Amino acid sequence: MNINEKVAQRIKELRKTKKLTAEKLAWYSNLSKSCVTYAEKAQRDIKITTIENICKGFDITIAEFFSTFSD
């Protein structure tokens, strides 16, 4: 699994845990819904600024976001 796929999986996991739609997450993250959808589907390389905004939408730190990642 590449890094984009890991990030996408983590976004999906957090979104389901927090019971947010892609639209609500986009709103809380100050991103477009399509940006969140692309990130969730790993269709494009994900910018760190996008991950940072998504973390703000989830009200977590970047460290918390990446805390479940392993080699």
N, CA, C and O atoms as a Tripos MOL2 file, in Angstrom:
@<TRIPOS>MOLECULE
protein
  284   283    71     0     0
PROTEIN
NO_CHARGES

@<TRIPOS>ATOM
      1 N           0.8620   -1.1790    0.0000 N.3       1 MET1
      2 CA          0.0000    0.0000    0.0000 C.3       1 MET1
      3 C           0.9070    1.2400    0.0000 C.2       1 MET1
      4 O           1.8090    1.3520    0.8300 O.2       1 MET1
      5 N           0.6640    2.1650   -0.9310 N.am      2 ASN2
      6 CA          1.4810    3.3840   -0.9610 C.3       2 ASN2
      7 C           0.9490    4.4240    0.0290 C.2       2 ASN2
      8 O          -0.1120    4.2440    0.6250 O.2       2 ASN2
      9 N           1.6890    5.4930    0.1890 N.am      3 ILE3
     10 CA          1.3330    6.5110    1.1950 C.3       3 ILE3
     11 C          -0.0230    7.1530    0.9080 C.2       3 ILE3
     12 O          -0.7800    7.4310    1.8380 O.2       3 ILE3
     13 N          -0.3410    7.3920   -0.3690 N.am      4 ASN4
     14 CA         -1.6520    7.9820   -0.6950 C.3       4 ASN4
     15 C          -2.7830    7.0560   -0.2660 C.2       4 ASN4
     16 O          -3.8080    7.5180    0.2350 O.2       4 ASN4
     17 N          -2.6040    5.7620   -0.4580 N.am      5 GLU5
     18 CA         -3.6230    4.7940   -0.0620 C.3       5 GLU5
     19 C          -3.7610    4.7310    1.4610 C.2       5 GLU5
     20 O          -4.8650    4.5790    1.9840 O.2       5 GLU5
     21 N          -2.6360    4.8480    2.1650 N.am      6 LYS6
     22 CA         -2.6830    4.8570    3.6320 C.3       6 LYS6
     23 C          -3.4060    6.0960    4.1520 C.2       6 LYS6
     24 O          -4.2100    6.0150    5.0800 O.2       6 LYS6
     25 N          -3.1100    7.2450    3.5410 N.am      7 VAL7
     26 CA         -3.7790    8.4910    3.9390 C.3       7 VAL7
     27 C          -5.2710    8.3900    3.6470 C.2       7 VAL7
     28 O          -6.0970    8.7710    4.4770 O.2       7 VAL7
     29 N          -5.6140    7.8820    2.4800 N.am      8 ALA8
     30 CA         -7.0270    7.7330    2.1070 C.3       8 ALA8
     31 C          -7.7590    6.8340    3.0950 C.2       8 ALA8
     32 O          -8.8710    7.1410    3.5240 O.2       8 ALA8
     33 N          -7.1270    5.7290    3.4470 N.am      9 GLN9
     34 CA         -7.7370    4.7980    4.3920 C.3       9 GLN9
     35 C          -7.9430    5.4670    5.7540 C.2       9 GLN9
     36 O          -8.9780    5.2770    6.3930 O.2       9 GLN9
     37 N          -6.9620    6.2440    6.1890 N.am     10 ARG10
     38 CA         -7.0600    6.9290    7.4890 C.3      10 ARG10
     39 C          -8.1860    7.9670    7.4720 C.2      10 ARG10
     40 O          -8.9220    8.0970    8.4500 O.2      10 ARG10
     41 N          -8.3210    8.6990    6.3760 N.am     11 ILE11
     42 CA         -9.3940    9.6920    6.2710 C.3      11 ILE11
     43 C         -10.7530    8.9950    6.3700 C.2      11 ILE11
     44 O         -11.6280    9.4380    7.1150 O.2      11 ILE11
     45 N         -10.9250    7.9150    5.6250 N.am     12 LYS12
     46 CA        -12.1910    7.1590    5.6680 C.3      12 LYS12
     47 C         -12.4840    6.6730    7.0820 C.2      12 LYS12
     48 O         -13.6050    6.7910    7.5780 O.2      12 LYS12
     49 N         -11.4530    6.1230    7.7180 N.am     13 GLU13
     50 CA        -11.6050    5.5960    9.0800 C.3      13 GLU13
     51 C         -12.0530    6.6890   10.0520 C.2      13 GLU13
     52 O         -12.9910    6.4950   10.8250 O.2      13 GLU13
     53 N         -11.3820    7.8260   10.0040 N.am     14 LEU14
     54 CA        -11.7300    8.9230   10.9060 C.3      14 LEU14
     55 C         -13.1040    9.5010   10.5940 C.2      14 LEU14
     56 O         -13.8660    9.8420   11.4990 O.2      14 LEU14
     57 N         -13.4100    9.6050    9.3200 N.am     15 ARG15
     58 CA        -14.7170   10.1590    8.9310 C.3      15 ARG15
     59 C         -15.8560    9.2770    9.4380 C.2      15 ARG15
     60 O         -16.8760    9.7760    9.9130 O.2      15 ARG15
     61 N         -15.6740    7.9720    9.3320 N.am     16 LYS16
     62 CA        -16.7160    7.0550    9.8140 C.3      16 LYS16
     63 C         -16.8020    7.0810   11.3340 C.2      16 LYS16
     64 O         -17.8950    7.0520   11.8980 O.2      16 LYS16
     65 N         -15.6450    7.1360   11.9980 N.am     17 THR17
     66 CA        -15.6140    7.1840   13.4590 C.3      17 THR17
     67 C         -16.3300    8.4330   13.9690 C.2      17 THR17
     68 O         -17.0680    8.3750   14.9520 O.2      17 THR17
     69 N         -16.1100    9.5540   13.3010 N.am     18 LYS18
     70 CA        -16.7010   10.8240   13.7240 C.3      18 LYS18
     71 C         -18.0650   11.0740   13.0960 C.2      18 LYS18
     72 O         -18.6880   12.1100   13.3260 O.2      18 LYS18
     73 N         -18.5250   10.1030   12.2930 N.am     19 LYS19
     74 CA        -19.8450   10.1560   11.6640 C.3      19 LYS19
     75 C         -20.0460   11.4360   10.8490 C.2      19 LYS19
     76 O         -21.0510   12.1330   10.9900 O.2      19 LYS19
     77 N         -19.0610   11.7220    9.9900 N.am     20 LEU20
     78 CA        -19.1310   12.8960    9.1250 C.3      20 LEU20
     79 C         -19.3040   12.4650    7.6770 C.2      20 LEU20
     80 O         -18.7210   11.4700    7.2450 O.2      20 LEU20
     81 N         -20.0940   13.2040    6.9390 N.am     21 THR21
     82 CA        -20.1540   12.9970    5.5020 C.3      21 THR21
     83 C         -18.9370   13.6880    4.8850 C.2      21 THR21
     84 O         -18.2830   14.5030    5.5360 O.2      21 THR21
     85 N         -18.6430   13.3620    3.6450 N.am     22 ALA22
     86 CA        -17.5410   14.0270    2.9450 C.3      22 ALA22
     87 C         -17.8210   15.5260    2.8450 C.2      22 ALA22
     88 O         -16.9060   16.3450    2.9340 O.2      22 ALA22
     89 N         -19.0720   15.8660    2.6610 N.am     23 GLU23
     90 CA        -19.4590   17.2740    2.5540 C.3      23 GLU23
     91 C         -19.2160   18.0230    3.8740 C.2      23 GLU23
     92 O         -18.7010   19.1410    3.8650 O.2      23 GLU23
     93 N         -19.5810   17.4150    4.9910 N.am     24 LYS24
     94 CA        -19.3550   18.0630    6.2890 C.3      24 LYS24
     95 C         -17.8730   18.1870    6.5930 C.2      24 LYS24
     96 O         -17.4180   19.2210    7.0820 O.2      24 LYS24
     97 N         -17.1140   17.1270    6.3000 N.am     25 LEU25
     98 CA        -15.6760   17.1900    6.5150 C.3      25 LEU25
     99 C         -15.0700   18.2970    5.6640 C.2      25 LEU25
    100 O         -14.2090   19.0400    6.1350 O.2      25 LEU25
    101 N         -15.5070   18.4130    4.4310 N.am     26 ALA26
    102 CA        -15.0170   19.4820    3.5530 C.3      26 ALA26
    103 C         -15.3240   20.8470    4.1560 C.2      26 ALA26
    104 O         -14.4730   21.7370    4.1500 O.2      26 ALA26
    105 N         -16.5130   21.0090    4.6650 N.am     27 TRP27
    106 CA        -16.9240   22.2730    5.2810 C.3      27 TRP27
    107 C         -16.0350   22.6010    6.4850 C.2      27 TRP27
    108 O         -15.5190   23.7130    6.5960 O.2      27 TRP27
    109 N         -15.8590   21.6300    7.3800 N.am     28 TYR28
    110 CA        -15.0430   21.8350    8.5760 C.3      28 TYR28
    111 C         -13.5660   22.0520    8.2330 C.2      28 TYR28
    112 O         -12.8370   22.7070    8.9780 O.2      28 TYR28
    113 N         -13.1340   21.4950    7.0960 N.am     29 SER29
    114 CA        -11.7350   21.5770    6.6820 C.3      29 SER29
    115 C         -11.4360   22.7700    5.7800 C.2      29 SER29
    116 O         -10.2830   23.0250    5.4330 O.2      29 SER29
    117 N         -12.4800   23.4900    5.4070 N.am     30 ASN30
    118 CA        -12.3410   24.6150    4.4830 C.3      30 ASN30
    119 C         -11.7710   24.1590    3.1350 C.2      30 ASN30
    120 O         -10.9110   24.8130    2.5460 O.2      30 ASN30
    121 N         -12.2800   23.0160    2.6720 N.am     31 LEU31
    122 CA        -11.8940   22.4460    1.3880 C.3      31 LEU31
    123 C         -13.1460   22.1750    0.5740 C.2      31 LEU31
    124 O         -14.2580   22.2030    1.1010 O.2      31 LEU31
    125 N         -12.9620   21.9150   -0.7040 N.am     32 SER32
    126 CA        -14.1090   21.5240   -1.5230 C.3      32 SER32
    127 C         -14.4190   20.0490   -1.2620 C.2      32 SER32
    128 O         -13.5570   19.2790   -0.8360 O.2      32 SER32
    129 N         -15.6540   19.6840   -1.5250 N.am     33 LYS33
    130 CA        -16.0490   18.2850   -1.3470 C.3      33 LYS33
    131 C         -15.2390   17.4010   -2.2890 C.2      33 LYS33
    132 O         -14.8520   16.2940   -1.9150 O.2      33 LYS33
    133 N         -14.9770   17.8740   -3.5050 N.am     34 SER34
    134 CA        -14.2180   17.0770   -4.4610 C.3      34 SER34
    135 C         -12.7880   16.8480   -3.9720 C.2      34 SER34
    136 O         -12.2170   15.7830   -4.2110 O.2      34 SER34
    137 N         -12.2160   17.8180   -3.3030 N.am     35 CYS35
    138 CA        -10.8640   17.6710   -2.7530 C.3      35 CYS35
    139 C         -10.8420   16.5530   -1.7060 C.2      35 CYS35
    140 O          -9.9360   15.7190   -1.7060 O.2      35 CYS35
    141 N         -11.8150   16.5380   -0.8370 N.am     36 VAL36
    142 CA        -11.9170   15.4840    0.1840 C.3      36 VAL36
    143 C         -12.1510   14.1300   -0.4840 C.2      36 VAL36
    144 O         -11.5500   13.1290   -0.0930 O.2      36 VAL36
    145 N         -13.0040   14.1000   -1.4710 N.am     37 THR37
    146 CA        -13.3030   12.8540   -2.1820 C.3      37 THR37
    147 C         -12.0660   12.3110   -2.8840 C.2      37 THR37
    148 O         -11.7850   11.1150   -2.8110 O.2      37 THR37
    149 N         -11.3230   13.1850   -3.5670 N.am     38 TYR38
    150 CA        -10.0910   12.7480   -4.2240 C.3      38 TYR38
    151 C          -9.0950   12.1920   -3.2040 C.2      38 TYR38
    152 O          -8.4490   11.1740   -3.4540 O.2      38 TYR38
    153 N          -8.9740   12.8600   -2.0590 N.am     39 ALA39
    154 CA         -8.0550   12.4060   -1.0170 C.3      39 ALA39
    155 C          -8.4840   11.0380   -0.4870 C.2      39 ALA39
    156 O          -7.6480   10.1690   -0.2410 O.2      39 ALA39
    157 N          -9.7800   10.8590   -0.3160 N.am     40 GLU40
    158 CA        -10.3070    9.5970    0.1980 C.3      40 GLU40
    159 C         -10.1670    8.4470   -0.7790 C.2      40 GLU40
    160 O         -10.0960    7.2880   -0.3700 O.2      40 GLU40
    161 N         -10.1260    8.7510   -2.0390 N.am     41 LYS41
    162 CA        -10.0150    7.7080   -3.0640 C.3      41 LYS41
    163 C          -8.5800    7.5310   -3.5490 C.2      41 LYS41
    164 O          -8.3090    6.6750   -4.3920 O.2      41 LYS41
    165 N          -7.6630    8.3350   -3.0220 N.am     42 ALA42
    166 CA         -6.2450    8.2750   -3.4010 C.3      42 ALA42
    167 C          -6.0700    8.4220   -4.9070 C.2      42 ALA42
    168 O          -5.2110    7.7790   -5.5100 O.2      42 ALA42
    169 N          -6.9020    9.2820   -5.5110 N.am     43 GLN43
    170 CA         -6.8480    9.4710   -6.9500 C.3      43 GLN43
    171 C          -5.7400   10.4210   -7.3930 C.2      43 GLN43
    172 O          -5.3680   10.4410   -8.5660 O.2      43 GLN43
    173 N          -5.2260   11.1910   -6.4780 N.am     44 ARG44
    174 CA         -4.1640   12.1470   -6.7650 C.3      44 ARG44
    175 C          -3.1920   12.1530   -5.5950 C.2      44 ARG44
    176 O          -3.5060   11.6770   -4.5040 O.2      44 ARG44
    177 N          -2.0010   12.7040   -5.8410 N.am     45 ASP45
    178 CA         -1.0800   12.9140   -4.7270 C.3      45 ASP45
    179 C          -1.7100   13.9240   -3.7750 C.2      45 ASP45
    180 O          -2.2910   14.9190   -4.2090 O.2      45 ASP45
    181 N          -1.5940   13.6660   -2.4930 N.am     46 ILE46
    182 CA         -2.2390   14.5090   -1.4960 C.3      46 ILE46
    183 C          -1.2100   15.4680   -0.9090 C.2      46 ILE46
    184 O          -0.1760   15.0420   -0.3940 O.2      46 ILE46
    185 N          -1.4950   16.7430   -0.9890 N.am     47 LYS47
    186 CA         -0.5880   17.7520   -0.4430 C.3      47 LYS47
    187 C          -0.6530   17.7360    1.0810 C.2      47 LYS47
    188 O          -1.6930   17.4420    1.6700 O.2      47 LYS47
    189 N           0.4640   18.0540    1.6990 N.am     48 ILE48
    190 CA          0.4980   18.0980    3.1650 C.3      48 ILE48
    191 C          -0.4320   19.1850    3.6880 C.2      48 ILE48
    192 O          -0.9850   19.0470    4.7800 O.2      48 ILE48
    193 N          -0.6130   20.2640    2.9300 N.am     49 THR49
    194 CA         -1.5400   21.3180    3.3670 C.3      49 THR49
    195 C          -2.9760   20.8110    3.3570 C.2      49 THR49
    196 O          -3.7860   21.2260    4.1860 O.2      49 THR49
    197 N          -3.2940   19.9260    2.4320 N.am     50 THR50
    198 CA         -4.6340   19.3270    2.4070 C.3      50 THR50
    199 C          -4.8180   18.4360    3.6320 C.2      50 THR50
    200 O          -5.8660   18.4640    4.2780 O.2      50 THR50
    201 N          -3.7950   17.6500    3.9460 N.am     51 ILE51
    202 CA         -3.8650   16.7910    5.1350 C.3      51 ILE51
    203 C          -4.0000   17.6580    6.3850 C.2      51 ILE51
    204 O          -4.7610   17.3310    7.2960 O.2      51 ILE51
    205 N          -3.2650   18.7530    6.4220 N.am     52 GLU52
    206 CA         -3.3460   19.6690    7.5680 C.3      52 GLU52
    207 C          -4.7710   20.2190    7.7190 C.2      52 GLU52
    208 O          -5.3000   20.2680    8.8290 O.2      52 GLU52
    209 N          -5.3840   20.6260    6.6220 N.am     53 ASN53
    210 CA         -6.7630   21.1410    6.6810 C.3      53 ASN53
    211 C          -7.7460   20.0550    7.1060 C.2      53 ASN53
    212 O          -8.6700   20.3120    7.8770 O.2      53 ASN53
    213 N          -7.5430   18.8520    6.6030 N.am     54 ILE54
    214 CA         -8.4160   17.7430    6.9920 C.3      54 ILE54
    215 C          -8.2700   17.4530    8.4870 C.2      54 ILE54
    216 O          -9.2550   17.1730    9.1700 O.2      54 ILE54
    217 N          -7.0530   17.5190    8.9840 N.am     55 CYS55
    218 CA         -6.8340   17.3320   10.4300 C.3      55 CYS55
    219 C          -7.5790   18.3950   11.2300 C.2      55 CYS55
    220 O          -8.1670   18.0920   12.2680 O.2      55 CYS55
    221 N          -7.5580   19.6280   10.7580 N.am     56 LYS56
    222 CA         -8.3200   20.6900   11.4280 C.3      56 LYS56
    223 C          -9.8030   20.3700   11.4030 C.2      56 LYS56
    224 O         -10.5080   20.6030   12.3850 O.2      56 LYS56
    225 N         -10.2810   19.8370   10.2850 N.am     57 GLY57
    226 CA        -11.6870   19.4430   10.1830 C.3      57 GLY57
    227 C         -12.0560   18.3470   11.1650 C.2      57 GLY57
    228 O         -13.1700   18.3190   11.6890 O.2      57 GLY57
    229 N         -11.1220   17.4500   11.4110 N.am     58 PHE58
    230 CA        -11.3370   16.3710   12.3870 C.3      58 PHE58
    231 C         -11.0320   16.8250   13.8110 C.2      58 PHE58
    232 O         -11.3200   16.1030   14.7660 O.2      58 PHE58
    233 N         -10.4530   18.0100   13.9600 N.am     59 ASP59
    234 CA        -10.0320   18.5430   15.2550 C.3      59 ASP59
    235 C          -8.9880   17.6320   15.9050 C.2      59 ASP59
    236 O          -9.0750   17.3020   17.0880 O.2      59 ASP59
    237 N          -7.9990   17.2350   15.0960 N.am     60 ILE60
    238 CA         -6.8780   16.4400   15.5860 C.3      60 ILE60
    239 C          -5.5790   17.0600   15.0620 C.2      60 ILE60
    240 O          -5.5960   17.8990   14.1610 O.2      60 ILE60
    241 N          -4.4670   16.6360   15.6370 N.am     61 THR61
    242 CA         -3.1710   17.1060   15.1620 C.3      61 THR61
    243 C          -2.6940   16.2090   14.0190 C.2      61 THR61
    244 O          -3.2040   15.1070   13.8180 O.2      61 THR61
    245 N          -1.7150   16.7030   13.2870 N.am     62 ILE62
    246 CA         -1.1290   15.8850   12.2280 C.3      62 ILE62
    247 C          -0.4790   14.6430   12.8340 C.2      62 ILE62
    248 O          -0.5290   13.5620   12.2480 O.2      62 ILE62
    249 N           0.1270   14.8010   14.0070 N.am     63 ALA63
    250 CA          0.7400   13.6540   14.6960 C.3      63 ALA63
    251 C          -0.3140   12.5870   15.0090 C.2      63 ALA63
    252 O          -0.0600   11.3940   14.8410 O.2      63 ALA63
    253 N          -1.4830   13.0130   15.4600 N.am     64 GLU64
    254 CA         -2.5620   12.0590   15.7370 C.3      64 GLU64
    255 C          -3.0110   11.3690   14.4550 C.2      64 GLU64
    256 O          -3.2960   10.1710   14.4560 O.2      64 GLU64
    257 N          -3.0730   12.1230   13.3670 N.am     65 PHE65
    258 CA         -3.4880   11.5540   12.0780 C.3      65 PHE65
    259 C          -2.5520   10.4210   11.6730 C.2      65 PHE65
    260 O          -2.9940    9.3430   11.2760 O.2      65 PHE65
    261 N          -1.2470   10.6850   11.7810 N.am     66 PHE66
    262 CA         -0.2630    9.7010   11.3380 C.3      66 PHE66
    263 C           0.1210    8.6840   12.4110 C.2      66 PHE66
    264 O           0.9520    7.8130   12.1550 O.2      66 PHE66
    265 N          -0.4580    8.7740   13.5920 N.am     67 SER67
    266 CA         -0.0700    7.9020   14.7110 C.3      67 SER67
    267 C          -0.3190    6.4200   14.4450 C.2      67 SER67
    268 O           0.3380    5.5770   15.0560 O.2      67 SER67
    269 N          -1.2340    6.0830   13.5660 N.am     68 THR68
    270 CA         -1.5480    4.6730   13.3090 C.3      68 THR68
    271 C          -0.7340    4.0940   12.1530 C.2      68 THR68
    272 O          -0.8430    2.9060   11.8490 O.2      68 THR68
    273 N           0.0840    4.9330   11.5080 N.am     69 PHE69
    274 CA          0.8660    4.4750   10.3600 C.3      69 PHE69
    275 C           2.0440    3.6380   10.8430 C.2      69 PHE69
    276 O           2.6560    3.9310   11.8700 O.2      69 PHE69
    277 N           2.3440    2.6080   10.0920 N.am     70 SER70
    278 CA          3.5360    1.8000   10.3590 C.3      70 SER70
    279 C           4.1970    1.5000    9.0180 C.2      70 SER70
    280 O           3.6370    1.7870    7.9600 O.2      70 SER70
    281 N           5.3700    0.9320    9.0740 N.am     71 ASP71
    282 CA          6.1060    0.6400    7.8280 C.3      71 ASP71
    283 C           5.4160   -0.3100    6.9470 C.2      71 ASP71
    284 O           5.9240   -0.6380    5.8750 O.2      71 ASP71
@<TRIPOS>BOND
     1     1     2 1
     2     2     3 1
     3     3     4 2
     4     3     5 am
     5     5     6 1
     6     6     7 1
     7     7     8 2
     8     7     9 am
     9     9    10 1
    10    10    11 1
    11    11    12 2
    12    11    13 am
    13    13    14 1
    14    14    15 1
    15    15    16 2
    16    15    17 am
    17    17    18 1
    18    18    19 1
    19    19    20 2
    20    19    21 am
    21    21    22 1
    22    22    23 1
    23    23    24 2
    24    23    25 am
    25    25    26 1
    26    26    27 1
    27    27    28 2
    28    27    29 am
    29    29    30 1
    30    30    31 1
    31    31    32 2
    32    31    33 am
    33    33    34 1
    34    34    35 1
    35    35    36 2
    36    35    37 am
    37    37    38 1
    38    38    39 1
    39    39    40 2
    40    39    41 am
    41    41    42 1
    42    42    43 1
    43    43    44 2
    44    43    45 am
    45    45    46 1
    46    46    47 1
    47    47    48 2
    48    47    49 am
    49    49    50 1
    50    50    51 1
    51    51    52 2
    52    51    53 am
    53    53    54 1
    54    54    55 1
    55    55    56 2
    56    55    57 am
    57    57    58 1
    58    58    59 1
    59    59    60 2
    60    59    61 am
    61    61    62 1
    62    62    63 1
    63    63    64 2
    64    63    65 am
    65    65    66 1
    66    66    67 1
    67    67    68 2
    68    67    69 am
    69    69    70 1
    70    70    71 1
    71    71    72 2
    72    71    73 am
    73    73    74 1
    74    74    75 1
    75    75    76 2
    76    75    77 am
    77    77    78 1
    78    78    79 1
    79    79    80 2
    80    79    81 am
    81    81    82 1
    82    82    83 1
    83    83    84 2
    84    83    85 am
    85    85    86 1
    86    86    87 1
    87    87    88 2
    88    87    89 am
    89    89    90 1
    90    90    91 1
    91    91    92 2
    92    91    93 am
    93    93    94 1
    94    94    95 1
    95    95    96 2
    96    95    97 am
    97    97    98 1
    98    98    99 1
    99    99   100 2
   100    99   101 am
   101   101   102 1
   102   102   103 1
   103   103   104 2
   104   103   105 am
   105   105   106 1
   106   106   107 1
   107   107   108 2
   108   107   109 am
   109   109   110 1
   110   110   111 1
   111   111   112 2
   112   111   113 am
   113   113   114 1
   114   114   115 1
   115   115   116 2
   116   115   117 am
   117   117   118 1
   118   118   119 1
   119   119   120 2
   120   119   121 am
   121   121   122 1
   122   122   123 1
   123   123   124 2
   124   123   125 am
   125   125   126 1
   126   126   127 1
   127   127   128 2
   128   127   129 am
   129   129   130 1
   130   130   131 1
   131   131   132 2
   132   131   133 am
   133   133   134 1
   134   134   135 1
   135   135   136 2
   136   135   137 am
   137   137   138 1
   138   138   139 1
   139   139   140 2
   140   139   141 am
   141   141   142 1
   142   142   143 1
   143   143   144 2
   144   143   145 am
   145   145   146 1
   146   146   147 1
   147   147   148 2
   148   147   149 am
   149   149   150 1
   150   150   151 1
   151   151   152 2
   152   151   153 am
   153   153   154 1
   154   154   155 1
   155   155   156 2
   156   155   157 am
   157   157   158 1
   158   158   159 1
   159   159   160 2
   160   159   161 am
   161   161   162 1
   162   162   163 1
   163   163   164 2
   164   163   165 am
   165   165   166 1
   166   166   167 1
   167   167   168 2
   168   167   169 am
   169   169   170 1
   170   170   171 1
   171   171   172 2
   172   171   173 am
   173   173   174 1
   174   174   175 1
   175   175   176 2
   176   175   177 am
   177   177   178 1
   178   178   179 1
   179   179   180 2
   180   179   181 am
   181   181   182 1
   182   182   183 1
   183   183   184 2
   184   183   185 am
   185   185   186 1
   186   186   187 1
   187   187   188 2
   188   187   189 am
   189   189   190 1
   190   190   191 1
   191   191   192 2
   192   191   193 am
   193   193   194 1
   194   194   195 1
   195   195   196 2
   196   195   197 am
   197   197   198 1
   198   198   199 1
   199   199   200 2
   200   199   201 am
   201   201   202 1
   202   202   203 1
   203   203   204 2
   204   203   205 am
   205   205   206 1
   206   206   207 1
   207   207   208 2
   208   207   209 am
   209   209   210 1
   210   210   211 1
   211   211   212 2
   212   211   213 am
   213   213   214 1
   214   214   215 1
   215   215   216 2
   216   215   217 am
   217   217   218 1
   218   218   219 1
   219   219   220 2
   220   219   221 am
   221   221   222 1
   222   222   223 1
   223   223   224 2
   224   223   225 am
   225   225   226 1
   226   226   227 1
   227   227   228 2
   228   227   229 am
   229   229   230 1
   230   230   231 1
   231   231   232 2
   232   231   233 am
   233   233   234 1
   234   234   235 1
   235   235   236 2
   236   235   237 am
   237   237   238 1
   238   238   239 1
   239   239   240 2
   240   239   241 am
   241   241   242 1
   242   242   243 1
   243   243   244 2
   244   243   245 am
   245   245   246 1
   246   246   247 1
   247   247   248 2
   248   247   249 am
   249   249   250 1
   250   250   251 1
   251   251   252 2
   252   251   253 am
   253   253   254 1
   254   254   255 1
   255   255   256 2
   256   255   257 am
   257   257   258 1
   258   258   259 1
   259   259   260 2
   260   259   261 am
   261   261   262 1
   262   262   263 1
   263   263   264 2
   264   263   265 am
   265   265   266 1
   266   266   267 1
   267   267   268 2
   268   267   269 am
   269   269   270 1
   270   270   271 1
   271   271   272 2
   272   271   273 am
   273   273   274 1
   274   274   275 1
   275   275   276 2
   276   275   277 am
   277   277   278 1
   278   278   279 1
   279   279   280 2
   280   279   281 am
   281   281   282 1
   282   282   283 1
   283   283   284 2
@<TRIPOS>SUBSTRUCTURE
     1 MET1         2 RESIDUE 1 A MET
     2 ASN2         6 RESIDUE 1 A ASN
     3 ILE3        10 RESIDUE 1 A ILE
     4 ASN4        14 RESIDUE 1 A ASN
     5 GLU5        18 RESIDUE 1 A GLU
     6 LYS6        22 RESIDUE 1 A LYS
     7 VAL7        26 RESIDUE 1 A VAL
     8 ALA8        30 RESIDUE 1 A ALA
     9 GLN9        34 RESIDUE 1 A GLN
    10 ARG10       38 RESIDUE 1 A ARG
    11 ILE11       42 RESIDUE 1 A ILE
    12 LYS12       46 RESIDUE 1 A LYS
    13 GLU13       50 RESIDUE 1 A GLU
    14 LEU14       54 RESIDUE 1 A LEU
    15 ARG15       58 RESIDUE 1 A ARG
    16 LYS16       62 RESIDUE 1 A LYS
    17 THR17       66 RESIDUE 1 A THR
    18 LYS18       70 RESIDUE 1 A LYS
    19 LYS19       74 RESIDUE 1 A LYS
    20 LEU20       78 RESIDUE 1 A LEU
    21 THR21       82 RESIDUE 1 A THR
    22 ALA22       86 RESIDUE 1 A ALA
    23 GLU23       90 RESIDUE 1 A GLU
    24 LYS24       94 RESIDUE 1 A LYS
    25 LEU25       98 RESIDUE 1 A LEU
    26 ALA26      102 RESIDUE 1 A ALA
    27 TRP27      106 RESIDUE 1 A TRP
    28 TYR28      110 RESIDUE 1 A TYR
    29 SER29      114 RESIDUE 1 A SER
    30 ASN30      118 RESIDUE 1 A ASN
    31 LEU31      122 RESIDUE 1 A LEU
    32 SER32      126 RESIDUE 1 A SER
    33 LYS33      130 RESIDUE 1 A LYS
    34 SER34      134 RESIDUE 1 A SER
    35 CYS35      138 RESIDUE 1 A CYS
    36 VAL36      142 RESIDUE 1 A VAL
    37 THR37      146 RESIDUE 1 A THR
    38 TYR38      150 RESIDUE 1 A TYR
    39 ALA39      154 RESIDUE 1 A ALA
    40 GLU40      158 RESIDUE 1 A GLU
    41 LYS41      162 RESIDUE 1 A LYS
    42 ALA42      166 RESIDUE 1 A ALA
    43 GLN43      170 RESIDUE 1 A GLN
    44 ARG44      174 RESIDUE 1 A ARG
    45 ASP45      178 RESIDUE 1 A ASP
    46 ILE46      182 RESIDUE 1 A ILE
    47 LYS47      186 RESIDUE 1 A LYS
    48 ILE48      190 RESIDUE 1 A ILE
    49 THR49      194 RESIDUE 1 A THR
    50 THR50      198 RESIDUE 1 A THR
    51 ILE51      202 RESIDUE 1 A ILE
    52 GLU52      206 RESIDUE 1 A GLU
    53 ASN53      210 RESIDUE 1 A ASN
    54 ILE54      214 RESIDUE 1 A ILE
    55 CYS55      218 RESIDUE 1 A CYS
    56 LYS56      222 RESIDUE 1 A LYS
    57 GLY57      226 RESIDUE 1 A GLY
    58 PHE58      230 RESIDUE 1 A PHE
    59 ASP59      234 RESIDUE 1 A ASP
    60 ILE60      238 RESIDUE 1 A ILE
    61 THR61      242 RESIDUE 1 A THR
    62 ILE62      246 RESIDUE 1 A ILE
    63 ALA63      250 RESIDUE 1 A ALA
    64 GLU64      254 RESIDUE 1 A GLU
    65 PHE65      258 RESIDUE 1 A PHE
    66 PHE66      262 RESIDUE 1 A PHE
    67 SER67      266 RESIDUE 1 A SER
    68 THR68      270 RESIDUE 1 A THR
    69 PHE69      274 RESIDUE 1 A PHE
    70 SER70      278 RESIDUE 1 A SER
    71 ASP71      282 RESIDUE 1 A ASP
